Amino acid sequence: MKLQAPAARLVDLAFLHTAQVHVATFDDLVHELAPGCRVTHLVRPDLLADAQRWGAEDPRVVRSTEDALRAAGHFGARAVVCTCSTLGPIAERLPAEPGYTVARLDRAMADQAVALGPDVLVVVALPATLTSTLALLESSALQLHRPLRLRSLVVEQAWSHFLAGDTAAYAATIAATVRADTGPRDAVVLAQASMVPAQVLLADLGAPVFTSPRAGVERAIKQLGASPRMTS
């Protein structure tokens, strides 16, 4: 368990990540969108590894993820955001506790994508992420009363590049696979937070391409609202 936060300071937002690389990304986003927001990060790659090994609904994975989310909340944050799409359903099911809220990062992205549907292409690099993302989009469509037709691409060959730290190859592999797809698409969802670089490569695709970090952080900050705990 790895916590990063200013000593003896209260925290507005806490993020639960499954890769260290996300810390800088989300620090930059929060600094851009709400410079006075105090942030901490909990980095737990073991949670995703266990979800890949046993399944995201395995009781051991659920219990460990819930414990991590509660740890972030008890650390002092008013809002805890799970940035891992595979573990997102666990975050949404976690009962509310006094003093802080828990959310999944990719809910905002899903809401935006289904609004442009009905044909939504979902892209993942981890098979374990696909089930949770499809269910997320279906629930967003239901809540927003939108028709939805889902297709999916699993780009497993890209994940080894991510694990090796080769972000360029990771993004290029994802982008090439999306471009090769010829099916109908009103929107493309790059389901994992790590896929933002691929979004840049697909800027001219002809259909909107969604990723979760910016939309999720914007929603979290909006829900926090004005607070005496946020300083300039």
C-alpha positions in Angstrom: 0.0 0.0 0.0 1.5 3.3 -1.0 0.1 6.7 0.2 1.4 10.0 -1.2 0.1 13.1 0.6 1.4 16.1 2.4 2.0 15.4 6.0 -0.6 16.7 8.5 -2.8 18.0 5.8 -6.4 17.3 5.0 -7.2 15.8 1.7 -10.1 16.5 -0.7 -9.6 13.8 -3.3 -8.0 10.3 -3.0 -7.4 8.1 -6.0 -7.0 4.4 -5.9 -4.8 3.3 -8.8 -3.4 -0.1 -10.0 -0.3 1.4 -11.7 2.2 4.0 -10.5 2.2 5.7 -13.9 -1.3 7.1 -13.2 -0.2 9.3 -10.3 1.4 12.0 -12.5 -1.5 12.0 -14.9 -4.1 12.6 -12.2 -1.9 15.1 -10.4 -1.7 17.1 -13.6 -5.4 16.9 -14.2 -6.4 18.0 -10.8 -3.8 20.8 -10.8 -5.3 22.0 -14.1 -8.9 21.8 -13.2 -8.8 22.7 -9.5 -5.4 24.0 -8.3 -6.5 24.3 -4.7 -7.7 20.7 -4.4 -5.5 18.5 -2.1 -4.9 15.0 -3.5 -3.5 11.7 -2.3 -2.9 8.5 -4.2 -3.1 4.9 -3.2 -1.2 2.6 -5.7 -2.1 -1.1 -5.5 -1.0 -3.1 -8.6 -1.6 -6.2 -6.6 -5.3 -5.7 -6.8 -5.4 -5.8 -10.6 -3.0 -8.7 -10.6 -5.3 -10.6 -8.3 -8.4 -9.7 -10.4 -6.6 -11.1 -13.5 -5.7 -14.3 -11.6 -9.0 -15.0 -9.8 -11.6 -12.7 -11.4 -12.8 -9.3 -10.2 -15.7 -10.8 -8.4 -13.6 -13.2 -6.4 -14.3 -12.5 -2.6 -10.6 -12.0 -2.0 -10.4 -9.3 -4.6 -13.6 -7.6 -3.5 -12.5 -7.6 0.1 -9.0 -6.2 -0.6 -10.4 -3.5 -2.9 -13.0 -2.5 -0.4 -10.3 -2.3 2.3 -8.1 -0.1 0.0 -11.0 2.2 -0.7 -11.8 2.6 3.0 -8.2 3.2 3.8 -8.2 6.1 1.3 -11.4 7.5 2.9 -10.1 7.1 6.4 -6.9 8.9 5.5 -9.0 12.0 5.4 -10.3 12.4 1.8 -13.9 13.7 1.2 -14.1 11.8 -2.1 -12.4 8.5 -3.1 -12.2 7.6 -6.8 -11.2 4.2 -8.2 -9.4 4.7 -11.5 -9.3 1.0 -12.4 -12.1 0.0 -14.8 -11.8 -3.7 -13.7 -12.3 -2.8 -10.1 -14.9 0.0 -10.7 -18.0 -2.1 -9.9 -16.6 -2.8 -6.4 -16.2 0.9 -5.8 -19.8 1.6 -6.9 -21.2 -1.1 -4.6 -19.3 0.0 -1.5 -21.8 1.3 1.1 -21.4 5.0 1.9 -19.6 5.9 5.1 -19.8 9.1 7.0 -17.4 11.8 5.8 -16.5 10.6 2.3 -18.0 9.3 -1.0 -16.7 6.6 -3.2 -17.0 6.6 -7.0 -15.6 4.9 -10.1 -13.7 7.1 -12.5 -15.2 5.7 -15.7 -18.9 6.4 -15.0 -18.7 9.9 -16.4 -17.1 8.6 -19.6 -19.8 6.0 -20.0 -22.6 8.6 -19.6 -21.0 10.8 -22.3 -20.5 7.9 -24.7 -24.0 6.5 -24.5 -25.4 10.0 -25.1 -23.9 9.8 -28.6 -24.9 6.2 -29.3 -26.5 3.9 -30.0 -23.5 2.2 -31.6 -20.6 2.2 -29.1 -17.4 0.4 -29.7 -15.6 -0.7 -26.5 -11.8 -1.2 -26.5 -9.9 -2.9 -23.8 -6.4 -4.3 -23.5 -7.3 -6.6 -20.6 -10.1 -9.2 -21.0 -10.9 -8.8 -17.3 -11.9 -5.2 -17.9 -14.4 -6.0 -20.7 -17.3 -7.4 -18.6 -17.3 -4.5 -16.1 -17.1 -1.9 -18.9 -20.0 -3.4 -20.9 -22.1 -3.6 -17.7 -21.2 0.0 -16.9 -22.3 1.3 -20.4 -25.5 -0.7 -20.2 -26.4 0.8 -16.8 -25.6 4.3 -18.0 -27.8 3.8 -21.1 -30.6 2.5 -18.8 -30.3 5.4 -16.4 -30.2 8.0 -19.3 -33.0 6.2 -21.3 -30.7 5.8 -24.3 -30.7 3.0 -26.9 -27.5 1.1 -27.0 -25.7 -1.4 -29.3 -22.4 -2.5 -28.0 -19.4 -4.1 -29.8 -16.0 -4.8 -28.4 -12.3 -5.1 -29.3 -9.9 -6.8 -26.9 -6.3 -5.7 -27.8 -4.4 -8.2 -25.6 -1.2 -7.8 -27.6 -1.0 -4.2 -26.4 -0.8 -5.0 -22.7 2.8 -6.3 -22.8 3.9 -2.9 -24.1 2.2 -1.2 -21.2 3.8 -3.5 -18.7 7.2 -2.9 -20.3 6.7 0.9 -20.0 6.5 1.4 -23.7 3.6 3.9 -23.9 4.2 4.7 -27.5 3.9 1.1 -28.7 0.9 0.5 -26.4 -1.0 3.5 -27.8 0.0 2.7 -31.4 -1.2 -0.9 -31.1 -4.5 0.2 -29.8 -5.0 2.9 -32.3 -4.1 0.6 -35.2 -6.6 -2.0 -34.0 -9.4 0.6 -33.8 -8.7 2.0 -37.2 -8.8 -1.5 -38.7 -12.3 -2.1 -37.3 -15.0 -1.4 -39.9 -18.1 -1.9 -37.9 -20.7 0.9 -37.0 -19.6 3.3 -34.3 -21.2 6.5 -33.1 -18.6 6.6 -30.2 -15.5 4.7 -29.2 -14.7 4.0 -25.6 -11.1 3.4 -24.6 -12.0 1.7 -21.4 -8.8 1.8 -19.4 -7.3 5.0 -18.0 -3.9 4.1 -19.5 -5.3 4.5 -23.0 -5.3 8.3 -23.1 -2.2 8.4 -25.5 -4.2 6.2 -28.0 -7.0 8.8 -27.9 -4.6 11.4 -29.2 -3.6 9.1 -32.1 -7.3 8.7 -33.0 -8.2 12.3 -33.1 -9.1 12.1 -36.8 -11.0 8.9 -36.6 -14.4 10.5 -37.5 -16.2 9.3 -34.4 -15.7 10.7 -30.9 -13.2 8.8 -28.8 -13.7 8.7 -25.0 -11.3 8.0 -22.2 -12.0 8.2 -18.5 -9.4 10.4 -16.7 -10.5 14.0 -17.6 -14.3 13.3 -17.5 -14.0 11.4 -14.2 -11.9 14.1 -12.6 -14.2 16.8 -13.8 -17.1 15.1 -12.2 -15.3 14.4 -9.0 -14.3 18.0 -8.6 -17.8 19.2 -9.5 -19.3 16.9 -6.8 -16.8 18.2 -4.2 -18.0 21.8 -4.9 -16.8 24.7 -2.9 -15.2 23.8 0.4 -13.1 25.5 3.1 -10.8 22.5 2.8 -9.8 23.5 -0.8 -7.2 26.3 -0.8 -5.5 28.3 -3.4 
